[in-house]
Amino acid sequence: MQLYIVISISYRPRQLIAEAFLQLYIVISISCRPRQLISEAFMQLYIVISISCRPRQLIAEAFMQLYIVISISCRPRQLIAEAFMQLYIVISISCRPRQLKAEAFLQCDNIISISCRLRQLISEAFMQLYIVISISCRPRQLISEAFLQLYIVISISCRPRQLIAEAFLQCDNIISISCRHR
């Protein structure tokens, strides 16, 4: 009912961090084994976070093409309700250290696509789905040192009987979240 996934990436040696994040793939596979409760929705829930940085240079150019894609797909082939048919949350990251912003986040696309395919009233389980991704650059230095402590916190809590519109109203993030659902 309350699932907290905390991914802490901390690269402390101050070297060419681009080689560390060159091909970093973090795959989190969550499967609910109790075949009752909300298991019909979370029975095959795969959260895949793939961070790939291709350029072999400093962090300022290594994060030029940073794609964080979190896809949550429920494999039982039905439709989840009208609220979660095609829910796309586009998250734009604002880079606080304003020196290498244009170089570091020149082409930074962060897209969370949630695609649920259940046709039951599992909507009560997904009614308050909080997805909070906070990427905070605490040290006020160059972007190469600011991403030495990258914290991606994904907080998913399911609570019944709310509206999807109210689910994202209390989302305290450094990241601005724009929610579009059909």
C-alpha positions as CSV (number, residue, x, y, z in Angstrom):
1,M,0.0,0.0,0.0
2,Q,2.9,2.3,0.6
3,L,5.8,1.7,-1.6
4,Y,9.0,3.7,-1.1
5,I,11.8,3.4,-3.5
6,V,14.9,5.5,-2.8
7,I,17.8,5.4,-5.3
8,S,20.8,7.2,-4.1
9,I,23.6,7.7,-6.6
10,S,26.7,9.3,-5.0
11,Y,29.9,9.5,-6.9
12,R,32.4,11.0,-4.6
13,P,35.8,10.9,-6.4
14,R,35.9,14.1,-8.4
15,Q,37.0,12.7,-11.7
16,L,35.5,12.5,-15.1
17,I,32.1,11.5,-13.8
18,A,30.9,11.0,-17.3
19,E,32.7,7.7,-17.4
20,A,30.8,6.6,-14.4
21,F,27.4,7.6,-15.8
22,L,28.4,6.4,-19.3
23,Q,26.0,3.5,-19.4
24,L,24.2,3.4,-16.1
25,Y,21.1,1.3,-16.2
26,I,19.1,0.9,-13.0
27,V,16.3,-1.6,-13.4
28,I,13.9,-2.0,-10.5
29,S,11.5,-4.9,-10.9
30,I,8.6,-5.1,-8.4
31,S,6.3,-8.0,-8.3
32,C,3.5,-8.3,-5.8
33,R,3.2,-11.9,-4.8
34,P,0.1,-12.0,-2.7
35,R,-2.5,-12.7,-5.4
36,Q,-5.2,-10.8,-3.7
37,L,-5.6,-7.3,-2.5
38,I,-4.2,-4.9,-5.1
39,S,-2.2,-7.7,-6.7
40,E,-4.3,-7.6,-9.9
41,A,-2.9,-4.2,-10.5
42,F,0.6,-4.6,-9.1
43,M,1.1,-8.2,-10.0
44,Q,3.5,-7.4,-12.8
45,L,4.6,-3.9,-12.0
46,Y,7.9,-3.0,-13.6
47,I,9.6,0.3,-12.8
48,V,12.5,0.8,-15.2
49,I,14.8,3.7,-14.7
50,S,17.3,4.0,-17.4
51,I,19.9,6.7,-17.2
52,S,22.3,6.7,-20.2
53,C,25.0,9.3,-20.8
54,R,26.8,8.8,-24.0
55,P,29.3,11.6,-24.4
56,R,32.7,10.8,-22.7
57,Q,33.4,14.2,-21.3
58,L,32.8,16.3,-18.3
59,I,29.5,16.1,-16.4
60,A,28.4,19.3,-18.1
61,E,28.4,17.6,-21.5
62,A,27.7,14.1,-20.1
63,F,24.2,15.1,-19.1
64,M,23.5,16.8,-22.3
65,Q,21.3,13.9,-23.4
66,L,20.0,12.6,-20.1
67,Y,16.9,10.6,-20.4
68,I,15.1,9.4,-17.3
69,V,12.3,7.2,-18.3
70,I,10.1,5.6,-15.8
71,S,7.5,3.3,-17.3
72,I,4.9,1.6,-15.1
73,S,2.9,-0.9,-17.1
74,C,0.4,-3.4,-15.8
75,R,0.4,-6.5,-18.0
76,P,-3.0,-7.9,-17.4
77,R,-4.7,-6.8,-20.6
78,Q,-7.6,-4.7,-19.6
79,L,-8.3,-1.0,-19.2
80,I,-7.9,0.6,-15.9
81,A,-10.6,3.2,-15.9
82,E,-10.9,6.4,-17.8
83,A,-8.5,8.2,-15.5
84,F,-5.4,6.0,-16.0
85,M,-5.9,5.0,-19.6
86,Q,-3.1,7.2,-20.9
87,L,-1.5,9.2,-18.1
88,Y,1.6,11.2,-19.1
89,I,3.5,13.1,-16.6
90,V,6.1,15.4,-18.1
91,I,8.7,16.5,-15.6
92,S,10.9,19.4,-16.4
93,I,14.1,19.8,-14.4
94,S,15.2,23.3,-13.5
95,C,19.0,23.5,-12.9
96,R,19.6,25.6,-9.9
97,P,23.3,26.3,-10.3
98,R,23.1,28.7,-13.1
99,Q,26.5,28.4,-14.7
100,L,26.5,25.4,-16.9
101,K,22.7,25.2,-17.3
102,A,22.7,25.6,-21.0
103,E,25.4,23.0,-21.5
104,A,24.3,20.4,-19.0
105,F,20.5,20.4,-19.6
106,L,20.5,21.5,-23.2
107,Q,18.5,18.5,-24.3
108,C,17.2,17.0,-21.1
109,D,13.9,15.1,-21.5
110,N,12.3,13.5,-18.5
111,I,9.1,11.6,-19.2
112,I,7.2,9.4,-16.9
113,S,4.7,7.4,-18.8
114,I,2.2,5.4,-16.8
115,S,0.2,2.9,-18.9
116,C,-2.2,0.7,-17.1
117,R,-4.3,-1.8,-18.9
118,L,-6.8,-3.1,-16.5
119,R,-10.5,-2.8,-17.1
120,Q,-11.7,-3.3,-13.5
121,L,-12.3,-0.7,-10.9
122,I,-8.8,-0.8,-9.7
123,S,-9.0,2.9,-10.0
124,E,-9.7,3.0,-6.3
125,A,-6.2,1.6,-5.8
126,F,-4.6,4.1,-8.1
127,M,-6.8,7.1,-7.1
128,Q,-4.0,8.7,-5.1
129,L,-0.9,7.8,-6.9
130,Y,2.0,10.0,-5.8
131,I,5.1,9.9,-7.9
132,V,7.6,12.2,-6.5
133,I,11.0,12.6,-8.2
134,S,13.2,15.1,-6.5
135,I,16.6,15.8,-8.0
136,S,18.3,18.4,-5.9
137,C,21.6,19.9,-6.4
138,R,22.5,21.1,-3.0
139,P,26.1,22.3,-3.4
140,R,26.2,25.6,-5.2
141,Q,29.1,24.8,-7.4
142,L,29.6,23.8,-11.0
143,I,27.3,21.3,-12.4
144,S,30.1,18.8,-12.4
145,E,30.2,18.9,-8.7
146,A,26.6,19.4,-8.2
147,F,25.7,16.0,-9.5
148,L,28.1,14.2,-7.3
149,Q,25.2,13.6,-5.0
150,L,22.2,12.8,-7.1
151,Y,19.2,11.6,-5.2
152,I,16.2,10.2,-7.1
153,V,13.4,9.6,-4.7
154,I,10.3,7.8,-6.1
155,S,7.5,7.7,-3.6
156,I,4.4,5.7,-4.7
157,S,1.6,5.4,-2.3
158,C,-1.8,4.1,-3.2
159,R,-4.8,5.2,-1.2
160,P,-8.4,4.5,-2.2
161,R,-11.2,6.8,-2.9
162,Q,-9.8,10.0,-4.1
163,L,-9.7,11.8,-7.4
164,I,-6.8,11.7,-9.8
165,A,-6.8,15.5,-9.9
166,E,-6.3,15.7,-6.2
167,A,-3.5,13.2,-6.3
168,F,-0.9,15.6,-7.7
169,L,-2.0,18.7,-5.9
170,Q,0.2,18.2,-2.9
171,C,3.4,17.3,-4.6
172,D,6.3,19.2,-3.1
173,N,9.1,19.0,-5.6
174,I,12.0,21.0,-6.8
175,I,10.8,19.7,-10.1
176,S,7.8,21.2,-11.7
177,I,5.2,18.6,-12.6
178,S,2.7,19.1,-15.3
179,C,0.1,16.3,-15.3
180,R,-1.9,15.6,-18.4
181,H,-4.5,12.9,-18.5
182,R,-7.3,12.0,-20.9
